[in-house]
Amino acid sequence: MADVYFIGAGPGDPELLTVKGRRLIGQVDLVLYAGSLVPVEVVAGAKPGARVADSAPMTLAETHELMAETVASGGTVARVHTGDPSLFGAIREQMALLDAAGISYEVVPGVTAGFAAAAAAKRSYTVPEVTQTLIFTRMAGKTPVPEGEALRGLAAHGAAMCIYLSAGDPEGVQRELLAGGLDAATLVVMACRVGWPDEKVVETELGALAQAARENGFTRQTVFLVLPGQGREDAGTARSLLYDERFKHMYRA
């Protein structure tokens, strides 16, 4: 039994919270959740008498102090993050403080918006003989990205991409992807507030990405799914070998 549980809340739909995450939220004494991104319905299962606090207006020091106080008094904590804690989740610095204080913790994974967006669009990132690689990334904005991870450089791989935290500059996203060598006809899925009641998913081509984003008001809480090859007429003919009758493996003679 840990003192603190970092729990991935998923993209917004309370039913995309894992069974383990829901169980732990219902057991702990403090539920500390990022209210700017996690709907209150996700933490509605807190037990009677538990403290439920929104961390959105808090600093790192304040969230740590609240967790440490709860543990010191014999309680346990659910630290609830949007999506999956390991992706743009800012858990490293929180865990470092817990390590320094001798407080035990575990991480419970969640559904990230990139996968929820692909599901909502009924699209696959990987396509046999087209692309078998997926890149999660974002554009440089208020915070930089390493020079070697510039969007145009990553686009040069021709792999599928899921771009987070970049809706404020759709022109820049379009420009960098084109500069990286992607075709203007490349399929792009834009998913805004995926998993929320007002979810909106729009498909477009890379050459029209910025215009489509502006026309739909996708200025925040939007992920861009870049899917090379999926707009081609022959993309639908590629098939996985897994269930091909000619493909033999240890479970099928």
Contacts in CASP RR format, 6 or more apart in sequence:
PFRMAT RR
TARGET T0000
AUTHOR 0000-0000-0000
METHOD contacts of the structure
MODEL  1
MADVYFIGAGPGDPELLTVKGRRLIGQVDLVLYAGSLVPVEVVAGAKPGA
RVADSAPMTLAETHELMAETVASGGTVARVHTGDPSLFGAIREQMALLDA
AGISYEVVPGVTAGFAAAAAAKRSYTVPEVTQTLIFTRMAGKTPVPEGEA
LRGLAAHGAAMCIYLSAGDPEGVQRELLAGGLDAATLVVMACRVGWPDEK
VVETELGALAQAARENGFTRQTVFLVLPGQGREDAGTARSLLYDERFKHM
YRA
1 76 0 8 1.000
2 76 0 8 1.000
2 104 0 8 1.000
2 105 0 8 1.000
2 106 0 8 1.000
3 71 0 8 1.000
3 75 0 8 1.000
3 76 0 8 1.000
3 77 0 8 1.000
3 98 0 8 1.000
3 103 0 8 1.000
3 104 0 8 1.000
3 105 0 8 1.000
4 67 0 8 1.000
4 71 0 8 1.000
4 76 0 8 1.000
4 77 0 8 1.000
4 78 0 8 1.000
4 79 0 8 1.000
4 98 0 8 1.000
4 103 0 8 1.000
4 104 0 8 1.000
4 105 0 8 1.000
4 106 0 8 1.000
5 21 0 8 1.000
5 24 0 8 1.000
5 28 0 8 1.000
5 76 0 8 1.000
5 77 0 8 1.000
5 78 0 8 1.000
5 79 0 8 1.000
5 105 0 8 1.000
5 106 0 8 1.000
5 107 0 8 1.000
5 108 0 8 1.000
6 79 0 8 1.000
6 81 0 8 1.000
6 85 0 8 1.000
6 91 0 8 1.000
6 94 0 8 1.000
6 95 0 8 1.000
6 105 0 8 1.000
6 106 0 8 1.000
6 107 0 8 1.000
6 108 0 8 1.000
7 17 0 8 1.000
7 21 0 8 1.000
7 24 0 8 1.000
7 25 0 8 1.000
7 78 0 8 1.000
7 79 0 8 1.000
7 80 0 8 1.000
7 81 0 8 1.000
7 85 0 8 1.000
7 108 0 8 1.000
7 110 0 8 1.000
8 17 0 8 1.000
8 18 0 8 1.000
8 21 0 8 1.000
8 80 0 8 1.000
8 81 0 8 1.000
8 82 0 8 1.000
8 83 0 8 1.000
8 84 0 8 1.000
8 85 0 8 1.000
8 108 0 8 1.000
8 109 0 8 1.000
8 110 0 8 1.000
8 111 0 8 1.000
9 17 0 8 1.000
9 33 0 8 1.000
9 38 0 8 1.000
9 42 0 8 1.000
9 80 0 8 1.000
9 81 0 8 1.000
9 82 0 8 1.000
9 83 0 8 1.000
9 110 0 8 1.000
10 16 0 8 1.000
10 17 0 8 1.000
10 42 0 8 1.000
10 82 0 8 1.000
10 83 0 8 1.000
10 84 0 8 1.000
10 110 0 8 1.000
10 111 0 8 1.000
10 112 0 8 1.000
10 113 0 8 1.000
10 116 0 8 1.000
11 82 0 8 1.000
11 83 0 8 1.000
11 111 0 8 1.000
11 112 0 8 1.000
11 113 0 8 1.000
11 114 0 8 1.000
11 116 0 8 1.000
11 117 0 8 1.000
11 194 0 8 1.000
11 195 0 8 1.000
11 196 0 8 1.000
12 38 0 8 1.000
12 39 0 8 1.000
12 42 0 8 1.000
12 82 0 8 1.000
12 83 0 8 1.000
12 194 0 8 1.000
12 195 0 8 1.000
12 196 0 8 1.000
13 116 0 8 1.000
13 195 0 8 1.000
13 196 0 8 1.000
14 39 0 8 1.000
14 41 0 8 1.000
14 42 0 8 1.000
14 44 0 8 1.000
16 110 0 8 1.000
16 111 0 8 1.000
16 116 0 8 1.000
16 195 0 8 1.000
17 25 0 8 1.000
17 42 0 8 1.000
17 110 0 8 1.000
18 108 0 8 1.000
18 109 0 8 1.000
18 110 0 8 1.000
18 111 0 8 1.000
20 108 0 8 1.000
21 78 0 8 1.000
21 108 0 8 1.000
22 45 0 8 1.000
24 78 0 8 1.000
24 108 0 8 1.000
25 31 0 8 1.000
25 42 0 8 1.000
25 43 0 8 1.000
25 45 0 8 1.000
25 46 0 8 1.000
25 78 0 8 1.000
25 80 0 8 1.000
26 45 0 8 1.000
26 46 0 8 1.000
26 47 0 8 1.000
26 50 0 8 1.000
26 78 0 8 1.000
27 47 0 8 1.000
27 76 0 8 1.000
28 46 0 8 1.000
28 47 0 8 1.000
28 50 0 8 1.000
28 75 0 8 1.000
28 76 0 8 1.000
28 77 0 8 1.000
28 78 0 8 1.000
29 50 0 8 1.000
29 51 0 8 1.000
29 70 0 8 1.000
29 74 0 8 1.000
29 75 0 8 1.000
29 76 0 8 1.000
29 77 0 8 1.000
30 50 0 8 1.000
30 51 0 8 1.000
30 52 0 8 1.000
30 53 0 8 1.000
30 66 0 8 1.000
30 67 0 8 1.000
30 70 0 8 1.000
30 75 0 8 1.000
30 76 0 8 1.000
30 77 0 8 1.000
30 78 0 8 1.000
31 43 0 8 1.000
31 46 0 8 1.000
31 50 0 8 1.000
31 51 0 8 1.000
31 52 0 8 1.000
31 53 0 8 1.000
31 77 0 8 1.000
31 78 0 8 1.000
31 80 0 8 1.000
32 53 0 8 1.000
32 55 0 8 1.000
32 63 0 8 1.000
32 66 0 8 1.000
32 67 0 8 1.000
32 77 0 8 1.000
32 78 0 8 1.000
32 79 0 8 1.000
32 80 0 8 1.000
33 42 0 8 1.000
33 43 0 8 1.000
33 52 0 8 1.000
33 53 0 8 1.000
33 54 0 8 1.000
33 55 0 8 1.000
33 78 0 8 1.000
33 79 0 8 1.000
33 80 0 8 1.000
33 81 0 8 1.000
34 54 0 8 1.000
34 55 0 8 1.000
34 56 0 8 1.000
34 80 0 8 1.000
34 81 0 8 1.000
34 82 0 8 1.000
35 54 0 8 1.000
35 55 0 8 1.000
35 56 0 8 1.000
36 56 0 8 1.000
37 82 0 8 1.000
37 221 0 8 1.000
38 80 0 8 1.000
38 81 0 8 1.000
38 82 0 8 1.000
39 196 0 8 1.000
42 80 0 8 1.000
43 52 0 8 1.000
43 78 0 8 1.000
43 80 0 8 1.000
46 52 0 8 1.000
51 70 0 8 1.000
53 66 0 8 1.000
55 63 0 8 1.000
58 66 0 8 1.000
60 93 0 8 1.000
60 94 0 8 1.000
60 97 0 8 1.000
63 79 0 8 1.000
63 94 0 8 1.000
64 94 0 8 1.000
64 97 0 8 1.000
64 98 0 8 1.000
64 101 0 8 1.000
67 77 0 8 1.000
67 79 0 8 1.000
67 98 0 8 1.000
67 103 0 8 1.000
68 101 0 8 1.000
68 103 0 8 1.000
70 76 0 8 1.000
70 77 0 8 1.000
71 77 0 8 1.000
71 103 0 8 1.000
79 91 0 8 1.000
79 94 0 8 1.000
81 89 0 8 1.000
81 90 0 8 1.000
81 91 0 8 1.000
82 89 0 8 1.000
82 113 0 8 1.000
83 110 0 8 1.000
83 111 0 8 1.000
83 112 0 8 1.000
83 113 0 8 1.000
84 109 0 8 1.000
84 110 0 8 1.000
84 111 0 8 1.000
84 112 0 8 1.000
85 91 0 8 1.000
85 107 0 8 1.000
85 108 0 8 1.000
85 109 0 8 1.000
85 110 0 8 1.000
86 107 0 8 1.000
86 109 0 8 1.000
87 112 0 8 1.000
87 136 0 8 1.000
87 164 0 8 1.000
88 138 0 8 1.000
88 164 0 8 1.000
88 165 0 8 1.000
91 107 0 8 1.000
95 105 0 8 1.000
98 104 0 8 1.000
98 105 0 8 1.000
113 164 0 8 1.000
113 191 0 8 1.000
113 194 0 8 1.000
113 223 0 8 1.000
114 136 0 8 1.000
114 162 0 8 1.000
114 164 0 8 1.000
114 191 0 8 1.000
114 194 0 8 1.000
114 223 0 8 1.000
114 225 0 8 1.000
116 191 0 8 1.000
116 194 0 8 1.000
116 195 0 8 1.000
117 162 0 8 1.000
117 189 0 8 1.000
117 191 0 8 1.000
117 194 0 8 1.000
117 201 0 8 1.000
117 223 0 8 1.000
117 225 0 8 1.000
118 124 0 8 1.000
118 125 0 8 1.000
118 189 0 8 1.000
118 225 0 8 1.000
120 191 0 8 1.000
120 194 0 8 1.000
120 195 0 8 1.000
120 199 0 8 1.000
120 201 0 8 1.000
121 189 0 8 1.000
121 191 0 8 1.000
121 201 0 8 1.000
121 203 0 8 1.000
121 225 0 8 1.000
123 189 0 8 1.000
123 225 0 8 1.000
123 227 0 8 1.000
123 230 0 8 1.000
125 131 0 8 1.000
125 134 0 8 1.000
125 160 0 8 1.000
125 162 0 8 1.000
125 225 0 8 1.000
125 227 0 8 1.000
126 132 0 8 1.000
126 133 0 8 1.000
126 134 0 8 1.000
126 160 0 8 1.000
127 229 0 8 1.000
127 230 0 8 1.000
127 235 0 8 1.000
127 236 0 8 1.000
127 238 0 8 1.000
128 238 0 8 1.000
128 239 0 8 1.000
128 240 0 8 1.000
128 241 0 8 1.000
129 238 0 8 1.000
130 228 0 8 1.000
130 229 0 8 1.000
130 230 0 8 1.000
130 232 0 8 1.000
130 235 0 8 1.000
130 238 0 8 1.000
131 158 0 8 1.000
131 159 0 8 1.000
131 160 0 8 1.000
131 227 0 8 1.000
131 228 0 8 1.000
131 229 0 8 1.000
133 157 0 8 1.000
133 159 0 8 1.000
133 160 0 8 1.000
134 159 0 8 1.000
134 160 0 8 1.000
134 161 0 8 1.000
134 162 0 8 1.000
135 154 0 8 1.000
135 157 0 8 1.000
135 159 0 8 1.000
135 160 0 8 1.000
135 161 0 8 1.000
135 162 0 8 1.000
136 161 0 8 1.000
136 162 0 8 1.000
136 164 0 8 1.000
137 145 0 8 1.000
137 149 0 8 1.000
137 151 0 8 1.000
137 154 0 8 1.000
137 161 0 8 1.000
137 162 0 8 1.000
137 163 0 8 1.000
137 164 0 8 1.000
138 145 0 8 1.000
138 163 0 8 1.000
138 164 0 8 1.000
138 165 0 8 1.000
138 166 0 8 1.000
139 145 0 8 1.000
139 151 0 8 1.000
139 163 0 8 1.000
139 165 0 8 1.000
139 166 0 8 1.000
139 169 0 8 1.000
139 172 0 8 1.000
139 173 0 8 1.000
139 176 0 8 1.000
140 150 0 8 1.000
141 165 0 8 1.000
141 166 0 8 1.000
141 169 0 8 1.000
150 176 0 8 1.000
151 163 0 8 1.000
151 173 0 8 1.000
151 176 0 8 1.000
151 177 0 8 1.000
151 180 0 8 1.000
152 176 0 8 1.000
152 177 0 8 1.000
152 179 0 8 1.000
152 180 0 8 1.000
152 181 0 8 1.000
153 180 0 8 1.000
154 161 0 8 1.000
155 161 0 8 1.000
155 176 0 8 1.000
155 177 0 8 1.000
155 179 0 8 1.000
155 180 0 8 1.000
155 181 0 8 1.000
155 182 0 8 1.000
155 226 0 8 1.000
156 180 0 8 1.000
156 181 0 8 1.000
158 181 0 8 1.000
158 182 0 8 1.000
158 228 0 8 1.000
159 228 0 8 1.000
160 225 0 8 1.000
160 226 0 8 1.000
160 227 0 8 1.000
160 228 0 8 1.000
161 177 0 8 1.000
161 224 0 8 1.000
161 225 0 8 1.000
161 226 0 8 1.000
162 223 0 8 1.000
162 224 0 8 1.000
162 225 0 8 1.000
162 226 0 8 1.000
163 173 0 8 1.000
163 223 0 8 1.000
163 224 0 8 1.000
163 225 0 8 1.000
163 226 0 8 1.000
164 223 0 8 1.000
166 172 0 8 1.000
166 173 0 8 1.000
166 224 0 8 1.000
167 192 0 8 1.000
167 213 0 8 1.000
167 218 0 8 1.000
167 219 0 8 1.000
167 220 0 8 1.000
167 221 0 8 1.000
167 222 0 8 1.000
167 224 0 8 1.000
168 219 0 8 1.000
168 220 0 8 1.000
170 209 0 8 1.000
170 210 0 8 1.000
170 213 0 8 1.000
170 214 0 8 1.000
170 218 0 8 1.000
171 210 0 8 1.000
172 210 0 8 1.000
173 209 0 8 1.000
173 210 0 8 1.000
173 224 0 8 1.000
174 206 0 8 1.000
174 207 0 8 1.000
174 209 0 8 1.000
174 210 0 8 1.000
177 186 0 8 1.000
177 206 0 8 1.000
177 209 0 8 1.000
177 226 0 8 1.000
178 184 0 8 1.000
178 206 0 8 1.000
178 207 0 8 1.000
182 206 0 8 1.000
182 226 0 8 1.000
182 228 0 8 1.000
183 206 0 8 1.000
183 228 0 8 1.000
184 205 0 8 1.000
184 206 0 8 1.000
184 207 0 8 1.000
185 205 0 8 1.000
185 206 0 8 1.000
185 207 0 8 1.000
185 231 0 8 1.000
186 205 0 8 1.000
186 206 0 8 1.000
186 226 0 8 1.000
186 227 0 8 1.000
186 228 0 8 1.000
186 229 0 8 1.000
186 231 0 8 1.000
187 203 0 8 1.000
187 205 0 8 1.000
187 206 0 8 1.000
187 226 0 8 1.000
187 227 0 8 1.000
187 228 0 8 1.000
187 229 0 8 1.000
187 230 0 8 1.000
187 231 0 8 1.000
188 203 0 8 1.000
188 204 0 8 1.000
188 205 0 8 1.000
188 206 0 8 1.000
188 209 0 8 1.000
188 224 0 8 1.000
188 225 0 8 1.000
188 226 0 8 1.000
188 227 0 8 1.000
189 201 0 8 1.000
189 202 0 8 1.000
189 203 0 8 1.000
189 224 0 8 1.000
189 225 0 8 1.000
189 227 0 8 1.000
190 201 0 8 1.000
190 202 0 8 1.000
190 203 0 8 1.000
190 204 0 8 1.000
190 209 0 8 1.000
190 212 0 8 1.000
190 213 0 8 1.000
190 216 0 8 1.000
190 218 0 8 1.000
190 222 0 8 1.000
190 223 0 8 1.000
190 224 0 8 1.000
190 225 0 8 1.000
191 199 0 8 1.000
191 200 0 8 1.000
191 201 0 8 1.000
191 222 0 8 1.000
191 223 0 8 1.000
191 225 0 8 1.000
192 199 0 8 1.000
192 200 0 8 1.000
192 201 0 8 1.000
192 216 0 8 1.000
192 217 0 8 1.000
192 218 0 8 1.000
192 221 0 8 1.000
192 222 0 8 1.000
193 199 0 8 1.000
193 200 0 8 1.000
193 221 0 8 1.000
193 222 0 8 1.000
194 201 0 8 1.000
194 223 0 8 1.000
200 216 0 8 1.000
200 218 0 8 1.000
202 212 0 8 1.000
202 216 0 8 1.000
202 218 0 8 1.000
204 212 0 8 1.000
206 226 0 8 1.000
209 224 0 8 1.000
212 218 0 8 1.000
213 219 0 8 1.000
213 222 0 8 1.000
229 235 0 8 1.000
241 247 0 8 1.000
END
